[in-house]
Amino acid sequence: MTERAETPHDAEGPHDGPAAPPAVPHQDARQRAGTGAAEGTAGGAHEPAAAVRPSGLTAAEVAERVARGEVNDVPVRSSRSTADIVRANVFTRFNAIIGVLFAIILVVGPLQDGLFGFVILANTLIGIVQELRAKRTLDNLAVVGEARPTVRRDGVGTEVRTGEIVLGDLVELCPGDKVVVDGTVTESDGLEIDESLLTGEADPVHKRPGDTVMSGSFVVAGSGAFTTTRVGREAYAAQLAEEASRFTLVHSELRSGISQILKYITWMIVPAAVGLVLSQLLVEGDDPDEAVRRMVGGIVPMVPEGLVLLTSIAFAIGVVRLGRQQCLVQELPAIEGLARVDVVCLDKTGTLTEGGMDVTEVRPLDGADPAYVRQVLAALGGSDPHPNASLKAIIGAHPPGGAEGWRCTGTLPFSSARKYSGAAFTEPGGARSTWLLGAPDVLLPPGSPTLAETDRLNEQGLRVLLLARTSRSLDGPAPVADPAATTPAALVVLEQRLRPEAADTLRYFADQNVAAKVVSGDNAVSVGAVAAKLELPGAESAVDARTLPGGREELAQALEEGTVFGRVTPQQKRDMVGALQSRGHTVAMTGDGVNDVLALKDADIGVSMGSGSEATKAVAQIVLLNNSFATLPSVVAEGRRVIGNIERVANLFLTKTVYSVLLALLVICSQVPYPFLPRHLTLLGGLTIGIPAFFLALAPNRERARPHFVRRVMRYAVPSGLIAAAATFTVYLLARSHYTGPDALAAETSAATLTLFLVALWVLAIVARPYTWWRIGLVLTMATAFAAVLVTPFLQEFFAVRLVGTVMPWTAVGAAAVSAAVLEGVWRWIGRRFPD
């Protein structure tokens, strides 16, 4: 049987949670314990492997099934299809509105009044291109992180892609593996399956040969194999798992907020369009084409189409940027969610510490023979075909070859709920013994002298396991430890390796006002010592989770006060997430082992290491493929950049919508020609919104995202739009009384255009704060571009903007200056009155 790739993940607990895939062949591991194949059983905890294991399908049988179509051909997509992307960016409600208006302009002319149509085309193409780039990045990363189950064929275990599994395949399972298709258990070595993602029940289910396993569940303890019974589209549970774990556009406050705004705008457009058509036909009765152009000029700026596209582009670029850092974002709004996080729960092992450990010392207890202890440890290492990080360290120090003549007769796989594992042996000479390896404070009675020694070691940040002999059999699927029947034999001291980047990452979260909570299955004192080495505030007051209150409110209070928690069970991790959320916190949970899955699923944002179990990667929204905890600040920063910047540009887009609606209403009520042609508003929108918004949307931004997006944006956009519309329409009316003659309307329109540009430019100047050199340069560049239009004859004619005289242009400047002062006062008052 071929070796499976070793994965350095390990979950919390004295045995580090779920075992990593084996570093050695299955049968060889048992032979090192002197067994060849496990025999007998100790109660119901272990179903012995058959003397000759099933060899699985032959190559010919696999080819025959593939030819019949009996293959797991359900496509696993990490992103939307190309057709979906094109459809989503082209066939939108607002593109339809703009398209109709553009077609109208093509009929009545001239072409420069239809420039807005080309802008929409360009923005749509940009949206498609950027999302296709994001799709390519996601698809490539998803292949890297894809589950590759081990299938036994011709007696050899081979890793295959999920789409290559056929009906009747024999699929091997070990701790942390995700069940990818439905089947029937063929082999079980203490196999325990967590079906919480399917049934909602948190307790693992002990599986024996003949039992059914469903896709979407995962292994929490033991090992085994199952024969596939339903593959492809017939496996309904597999389809559910695919839908749950693939890239999706899930709920996002940003997206839903923008959709809510656009829904309101749609209802405003229809009556405004009807009113403008009627009023302009009445006012421009002798020139219907001019009336239509003015009507289109009034409707087009009401549509903030660029806001939707810029949001998609900002998300897509964020995904590409994170992808370059080997961070797989399985759901686009996940980067938004992490930007809103104010509490991050950290799983110590695999997050703050590296997966590997070293045995620093073995201390025999109560006069135990050191040589005999070494033999027991070697036998335990050889009894487990899927050793986790702790047992790997023991195997490295005490190879199974040192247990010659020991025969394993039963095993109890490690589970994070039990906090220990065990094995029964027939020793050389025929004596029988049963051994446990796990948490000293679980296996020993309170007050035991050994616990005092354990505490001293834990205070140094060391991990301590107890090797103990028990007179109890390994009976039942989840036997309870009986300290009275346990005889301590030795303490196994392990040293964990701190991640070099962990301290800097914790400092980053502290600087960003994000509370870090360490929740671990390890001894609380040991966890606190590790956290103290990383200079985490509050690490010296580590809390044993077994002393935590059961009520949600009391638990939430304890979590608010504490920072480090040890001896946390998987269910407690889930309860902790819920308790923090009940206090209004947005919670992120990191983890890599199967004992973290329930908490990852319930957290607002689940973050899994790429080396973690398939189950954790399936439920997490973000997967750190490079296994680097230091990538998290980049994800947080990217989310904050997207959210903060979209809120900035939303103020620009919605200010335009507000003043456009108000100007249309004022025109309808006053029965005057609409002051702008479409080309004017294309110029204004491009220089004060479109171009600067693109740069502002991609700029750095470290502000933590806040709730109530719609309320906050409208709080600024409505008064800004009111001020802009009032100033513009006032200057327009003054110009109508000032200018006379056939070219009066062009002069009036130019004065109104200058006023609106200056007021909108000041809104841009406010939104661009705090100033940096490039932000100041951006505002000045837009002002210079408009000035170039005013002084260049060709551009004057093209955009129909020509200032006449000096009185009205200076009046426009004065009105804009007054408006700017009012804008400053209003924005500052709102900032003080509504600090959120």
DAWO-V245853 format. One line per field, one symbol per residue. ss: DSSP state (~ for helix, > for strand, _ for the rest). phi: phi as a letter, one per 30 degrees, with the letter a starting at -180 (. if undefined). Layout:
ss: ???
phi: ???
//
This chain:
ss: _________________________~~~~~~~________________________>_~~~~~~~~~___>__________~~~~~~~~~__~~~~~~~~~~~~~~~~__~~~~~~~~~~~~~~~~~~~~~~~~~~~~~~~~~~_____>>>>__>>>>__~~~_>___>>>>>___>___>>>>>>>>>>>>>_~~~~_____>>_____>>____>>>>>>>>>>>>>_~~~_~~~~~~~~~~__>____~~~~~~~~~~~~~~~~~~~~~~~~~~~~~~~____~~~~~~~~~~~~~____~~~~~~~~~~~~~~~~~~~~__>>>_>__~~~~~~___>>>>__>___>>>>>>>>>>>>_____~~~~~~~~~~~~~~_____~~~~~~~~~__~~~~___>>>>>>>>>____>>>>>>>_____>>>>>>>>~~~~_____~~~~~~~~~~____>>>>>>>>____________~~~>>>>>>>>>>>>>___~~~~~~~~~~___>>>>>____~~~~~~~~~~_____~~~_>>~~~____~~~~~~~~~~__>>>___~~~~~~~~~~~~~____>>>>>__~~~~~~~~~__>>>>>____~~~~~~__>>>____~~~~~~~~~~~~~~~~~~~~~~~~~~~~~~~~~~~~~~~~~~_______~~~~~~~~~~~~~~~~~~~~___________~~~~~~~~~~~~~~~~~~~~~~~~~~~~~~_____~~~~~~~~~~~~~~~~~~~~~~~~_____~~~~~~~~~~~~~~~~~~~_~~~~~~~_______~~~~~~~~~~~~~~~~~~~~~~~~~~~___
phi: .ddcddcddaddjdciidddeddbeedddddddicibdbiacicdbcdddebdeciddddddddddddidbdcddcccadddddddddccdcedddddddddddddddiddddcddddddddddddddddddddddddddddddcddbdcccbhibdbdbdedcdcdjdccdbbejdcdcbdabdcbbcidbcccddcciddddcdccejdcbcdjcadcaialabcdcbbiddddddddddddcddbcdebdddddddddddddedddeddddddeddddddcedbedddddddddddeddcdddddddddddddddddddddcicccdbedddddddcdbbbccdedicdcdddbbdcabcdchiddedddddddddddddcdbdcdddddddddbeeddcdjdbdcabbddbdddiabaacbcdejjdcbbbbbadedcdcdeideddddddddddciccbcccbcbcdddcidbdcdbedcccdcacccccccdddcddddddddddcicdcbccbddeddddddddddcideiddcdcdddcddddddddddddddcbcbchddeddedddedddddcidcccbcabcddcddddddddbcbcddddddddddcddbbdddhcdddeeddddddddddddddeddddddddddddddddddddddhbdddbcedddddddddcbedddddddcddacdddcdiededdddcdddddddddddddddddddddccbjdcdddddddddddddddddddeddddddddbddddddddddddddddddcceddeddchbbdcibddedddddddddddddeedddddddddbdd
//
